[in-house]
Amino acid sequence: MAVTVENLEKLERKMTLTLPLNTIQSEVNTRLKKLARTVKMDGFRPGKVPMSVVSQRYAYSVHYEVMNDKVGEAFAVAANEAKLRVAGQPRISEKEDAPEGELAFDAIFEVYPEVKIADLANAEVEKVSAEVSDAAIDKTLDILRKQRRTFAQRPADAPAQDGDRVTIDFEGKMDGETFAGGKAEDFQFIVGDGQMLKEFEDAVRGMKSGDSKTFPLNFPVDYHGKDVAGKQADFLVTVKKIEAANLPEVNEALAQSLGIADATVEGLRSDIKKNLEREVKFRLLARNKNAVMDALVAHAELDLPNASVQAELERLVEGARADLKKRGIKDADKAPIPDDIFRPQAEKRVRLGLVVAELVRANELQAQPEQLKAHIEELAASYEKPQEVVRWYLSDNSRMAEVEAVVIENNVTDFVLGKAKVNEKAISFDELMGQN
């Protein structure tokens, strides 16, 4: 088989393949004979259909199938012999000017790029750190207490204040007309918890049971309800009941109700600290990893294969459709989603993937068995039965592939941090957790 490869544009190549015509015909005859042994046709017993009849009915489809198989095989062999790293599927077309007794094809395809990574000693990476403070433990304790709070009705003359649960009727109007979602009866919310817009909470705060009030409310421009976003409505609110919150004390009973093994206040705080430290570790790792990956990509030079970008685009679009379907959007699988929405994200993912793969290959940063084991055990540590979680990961190749990808990214992060100029920065617990 003769093969020629021509460079077209950047990563695009063209390969010309020639195949002996008799090789194709021989395989077609072989498959037709095999088909004749099992094919069923009216008027004939199974296996007794004449070859001429089988050929007349199936020759075209079998010939097409053989052509696809043989050309695909020829392309794979030729690409391997030429040491080409093919990105995506080739576009194959038959040529008309083939030599006598042969078939000729043009295969146009892309190859993976050469990735050039500059000296990482010149890269700068900001590496953040954070500590679990007593204030962070106190805040988590408050959240746990609020999750277990009870309510008792306040006296009729007691005004609503932060932390109270109020039951109200309300009706909002625009231009004198009630709008969709603007009316409710016996609606409950906690004052000061941020469940309602600030203007709404401010209006209800200080009202007493039985009070009614009319007030204007300006919806934010980015409000999730597009019909009212950026507009003003007039609301009538009537308070029907006000209940004060009773928070459980921080004591052994609370620790016991939370299933803490050491059911003491000290044991409760220790358990909270341990869980927060685990969460802080993972968040720091994710944040520092993102900083490393941004620096790595900024110090790499490469062309992007369009085939890889297109494949990533299709995955992102399908993911968006699946998300719409989960939200109950009708005909989500048919929803028109322009590729351009996801193109920057697709290009970034492809670029990062190629750069990371090159760094891993060049510096032998592949995941080692002991690293996989340690990572799985760390993930399982926060569960009640860690060994069952470990077995859950080990029993599925796709889950193990996800673990391997994370470990490789961690190896890359450590490698780059060991080479680059690292700027250490301490941040608060709240900033790391996105609570500011």
Buried (B, 14 or more C-beta within 10 A) or exposed (E): EEBEBEEEEEBBBBBBBBBBBEBBEEBBBEBBEEBBEEBEEEEEEEEEBEEEBBBEBBBEEBBEBBBEEBBBEBBEEBBEEBEBEBBBEBEBEEEEEBEEEBBBBBBBBBBBBEBEBEEBEEBEBBBBEBEBBEEBBEBBBEEBBBEEBEBEEBEEEEBBBEBBBBBBBBBBBBEEEEBEEBBEEEBBBBBBEEEBBEBBBEBBBEBBBEBEBEBEBEBEEEBEEEEBEEBEBBBBBBBBBBBBBEBBEBEBEBBEEBEBEEBEBEBBBBBBBEEBEBBBEEBBBEBBBEBBBBBBBEBBEBBBBBBBBBBBBEEBBEEBBEEBBEEEEEEBEEEEBEEEEBBEEBBBBBBBEBBBBBBBEEEEBEBEEEBBBEBBBEBBEEEEEBEEBBEEBBEEEEEBEEBBEBBBBBBBBBBBBEBBEBEEEEBBBBEBBEEE
